[in-house]
Amino acid sequence: MRSMVYKSVSVMFVVAIVIVFMAAHHEKESDDLASLKATHNLHWKGWESADMETHFSTVHPEGSGVFPNGDLASDMKNLDYDGHRNSAKRWYENFEVQMDNLNFNIQGNIAVGTYNQTTTNKETG
């Protein structure tokens, strides 16, 4: 009887450790996800306000985005901040932008954000 009690206590102890470990691991993923969302929002708010220094501070040095074919956009080494600033201003003067179905997926050290973007010309609708 005594060994059965020890086995039950041992099993419960192991289960408790696993639950604590999983909760701590889940919390870390939540922190990573929150950080990714905050960076994403900072990136787009920088573009919307034509603050190119903030916008590009969130971009990996190898490129400013990934095209559907996998190629990286804009070389970060020789950025024309004023040109990008003017483009962003013109963009938001002429278009309304809506982002839907924003989804983030983190697996290991790779994070992917996907969304549907609808851009409407303010003049023609």
PELIN-V882065 format. One record per backbone hydrogen bond with DSSP energy under -0.5 kcal/mol. NH is the residue of the N-H (numbers start at 1). CO is the residue of the C=O. If there is no record, write none. Layout:
{{NH & CO} {NH & CO}}
This chain:
{{5 & 1} {6 & 2} {7 & 3} {8 & 4} {9 & 5} {10 & 6} {11 & 7} {12 & 8} {13 & 9} {14 & 10} {15 & 11} {16 & 12} {17 & 13} {18 & 14} {19 & 15} {20 & 16} {21 & 17} {22 & 18} {23 & 19} {24 & 20} {25 & 21} {26 & 22} {27 & 23} {28 & 24} {29 & 25} {30 & 26} {31 & 27} {32 & 28} {33 & 29} {34 & 30} {35 & 31} {36 & 32} {37 & 33} {38 & 34} {39 & 35} {40 & 36} {41 & 37} {42 & 38} {43 & 39} {44 & 40} {45 & 41} {46 & 42} {47 & 43} {48 & 44} {49 & 45} {50 & 47} {51 & 46} {52 & 50} {55 & 51} {56 & 52} {57 & 53} {58 & 54} {58 & 55} {59 & 56} {63 & 60} {64 & 73} {65 & 73} {67 & 71} {70 & 67} {73 & 65} {76 & 61} {78 & 75} {79 & 76} {81 & 79} {84 & 80} {85 & 81} {86 & 82} {87 & 83} {88 & 84} {89 & 85} {90 & 86} {91 & 87} {92 & 88} {93 & 89} {94 & 90} {95 & 91} {96 & 120} {98 & 118} {100 & 116} {103 & 114} {105 & 112} {107 & 105} {107 & 110} {110 & 107} {112 & 105} {114 & 103} {116 & 100} {118 & 98} {118 & 116} {119 & 117} {120 & 96} {122 & 94} {125 & 121}}
